[in-house]
Amino acid sequence: NHGRYMGWVHGSSLISLIGGEDAWIGDNYKISIAASALSSIGLGRLGYSFGKNKPWEEGYVALLKHYGGLMSATGFFVATSFFDDPRAFGGSVLLFGAGGYLLSDMIYKLNPYTRGEVRAISACSGLHGLLGYGVAFDRGLENEFANTNWLFPAAGLLAGTGIGHLWLNNTNLTPQQGNFTGYAATGGAILGLGIALIIDSSIFTP
């Protein structure tokens, strides 16, 4: 599934890098969507083939998934901080995504994380990314491109992953324990948000 999802992301990014804004205007978007779909199918089959023919550990695969998505998102946020050109978005996603897979391989060789540990790390990363987006929105992000406030969610994602690595190092969590850890962290964040809303509802009003 990860291969198919990232196939869409990387296929769309490659099309944006080559065609720029024109790739998504008029009838061109149909060709772009079709090419993204083919990329998704191709990478999905490639991932299935690798998983079938190579004895990869579950933790290694989970780490590849995490860093592939993490760094692709980080690349997009960094590009949108300084550019409003789809070519820059596409190139950054591809470059950072490739770097993410290489980085995950190096990290796993240093410390073979379990699948459960990676699930908890992903939850920590996602929560910090949302925190970063909240900070950016509070600073007047308004979703426009070429706005350096987009660096806050990028920093949140990276910081959350780093904290997760330090927090969960050598805990040997099972997948179920990793899920429970992620649920607990998410529940704590929601609880904190609710308390903040009760104490000062003006926080959420313009």
C-alpha positions in Angstrom: 0.0 0.0 0.0 2.8 2.4 0.8 4.3 1.9 -2.6 1.0 2.7 -4.2 0.5 5.9 -2.1 4.0 7.1 -2.6 3.7 6.2 -6.3 0.9 8.8 -6.6 3.0 11.3 -4.7 6.2 10.8 -6.6 4.4 10.4 -10.0 2.6 13.7 -9.5 5.8 15.3 -8.3 7.7 14.2 -11.4 5.0 15.5 -13.6 5.0 18.8 -11.8 8.8 19.0 -12.1 8.6 18.4 -15.9 5.4 20.2 -16.8 5.1 22.8 -14.1 1.7 24.5 -13.7 0.7 23.6 -17.2 0.6 19.9 -16.3 -2.5 20.5 -14.2 -4.3 23.1 -16.4 -7.0 22.3 -19.0 -7.1 18.8 -20.4 -3.5 18.2 -19.4 -4.6 17.2 -15.9 -6.1 14.0 -17.3 -2.8 12.9 -18.7 -1.1 13.9 -15.4 -3.6 11.8 -13.3 -3.2 8.8 -15.6 0.6 9.0 -15.4 0.4 9.3 -11.6 -1.8 6.2 -11.5 0.6 4.2 -13.6 3.4 5.3 -11.3 1.4 4.2 -8.3 0.7 0.8 -9.8 4.4 0.4 -10.8 5.8 1.3 -7.5 3.2 -0.9 -5.7 4.3 -3.9 -7.8 8.0 -3.0 -7.2 7.5 -2.9 -3.5 5.6 -6.2 -3.5 8.4 -7.8 -5.5 11.1 -6.5 -3.1 9.1 -7.7 -0.1 8.6 -11.1 -1.6 12.2 -11.7 -2.7 14.2 -10.1 0.1 14.0 -11.1 3.8 13.5 -7.5 5.1 12.7 -7.1 8.8 9.3 -5.5 9.6 11.0 -2.7 11.5 13.2 -1.9 8.5 10.1 -1.8 6.2 8.3 0.4 8.7 11.2 2.8 8.9 11.4 3.0 5.1 7.7 3.9 5.0 8.1 6.5 7.8 11.1 8.3 6.3 9.8 8.1 2.8 6.6 9.9 3.7 8.3 12.2 6.3 11.0 13.6 4.1 8.6 13.9 1.1 6.3 16.1 3.2 9.3 18.0 4.6 10.5 18.7 1.1 7.1 20.0 0.1 6.9 22.3 3.1 10.4 23.6 2.6 9.7 24.3 -1.1 6.4 26.1 -0.3 8.3 28.3 2.2 10.3 30.0 -0.6 8.6 29.3 -4.0 5.2 29.2 -5.6 6.3 27.2 -8.7 5.0 23.6 -9.0 8.4 22.6 -10.4 10.0 23.5 -7.2 7.4 21.5 -5.2 7.9 18.4 -7.4 11.7 18.5 -7.4 11.8 19.0 -3.6 9.4 16.1 -2.9 11.4 13.8 -5.2 14.8 14.9 -3.8 13.8 14.8 -0.1 11.9 11.5 -0.6 14.9 9.8 -2.1 17.0 11.1 0.8 14.5 9.8 3.3 14.9 6.2 2.0 18.7 6.5 2.2 18.5 8.0 5.7 16.2 5.3 7.0 18.6 2.6 5.8 21.5 4.3 7.6 19.4 4.7 10.8 18.3 1.1 10.8 21.9 -0.1 10.5 22.8 1.9 13.6 19.7 0.8 15.5 17.3 -1.8 14.3 14.0 -0.4 15.4 11.0 -2.6 15.7 7.7 -2.1 13.8 6.0 -1.0 17.0 8.7 1.5 17.8 8.4 3.0 14.3 4.6 3.3 14.7 5.0 5.2 17.9 7.7 7.4 16.3 5.3 8.2 13.4 2.6 9.2 15.8 5.0 11.5 17.6 6.1 13.0 14.3 2.6 13.6 13.2 1.5 15.3 16.4 4.5 17.6 16.3 3.8 18.3 12.6 0.3 19.4 13.5 1.7 21.5 16.4 4.0 23.2 13.8 1.1 23.8 11.5 -0.8 25.4 14.4 2.1 27.7 15.1 2.3 28.6 11.5 -1.5 29.3 11.3 -1.3 31.4 14.4 1.4 33.5 12.8 -0.8 34.2 9.8 0.0 31.4 7.4 -3.4 31.7 5.5 -2.2 28.8 3.2 -0.4 31.1 0.7 2.8 29.8 -1.0 6.2 31.4 -0.7 5.5 32.0 3.0 8.3 31.0 5.4 5.7 30.0 8.1 5.5 26.7 6.2 8.9 25.9 7.8 7.1 25.4 11.2 5.3 22.2 10.2 8.4 20.9 8.5 10.4 21.6 11.7 7.6 19.9 13.8 7.7 16.7 11.7 11.5 16.5 12.0 11.5 17.4 15.7 8.8 14.9 16.4 10.8 12.1 14.7 13.9 13.0 16.6 12.1 13.1 19.9 10.5 9.8 19.1 13.9 8.2 18.3 15.3 9.3 21.7 12.1 8.4 23.6 11.6 5.0 22.1 15.2 3.8 21.7 15.6 0.1 22.6 12.0 -0.1 24.0 11.4 -3.1 21.7 7.7 -2.3 21.3 5.4 -4.8 19.6 3.1 -3.4 16.8 0.2 -3.4 19.3 2.2 -1.6 21.9 3.3 0.9 19.3 -0.3 1.5 18.4 -1.3 2.0 22.1 1.6 4.4 22.6 0.4 6.5 19.6 -3.2 6.4 20.8 -2.1 7.6 24.2 0.0 10.4 22.8 -2.9 11.5 20.5 -5.4 11.3 23.3 -3.2 13.4 25.6 -2.9 16.0 22.8 -6.7 16.1 22.4 -7.2 16.4 26.1 -4.7 19.2 26.4 -6.5 21.0 23.5 -9.8 20.6 25.2 -8.5 21.9 28.5 -7.1 25.0 26.7 -10.4 25.5 25.0 -12.2 25.4 28.3 -9.8 27.7 30.1 -9.6 30.3 27.3 -11.9 29.9 24.3 -10.5 33.2 22.8 -7.5 31.2 21.7 -9.5 29.7 18.9 -11.3 32.9 17.9 -9.8 35.5 15.5 
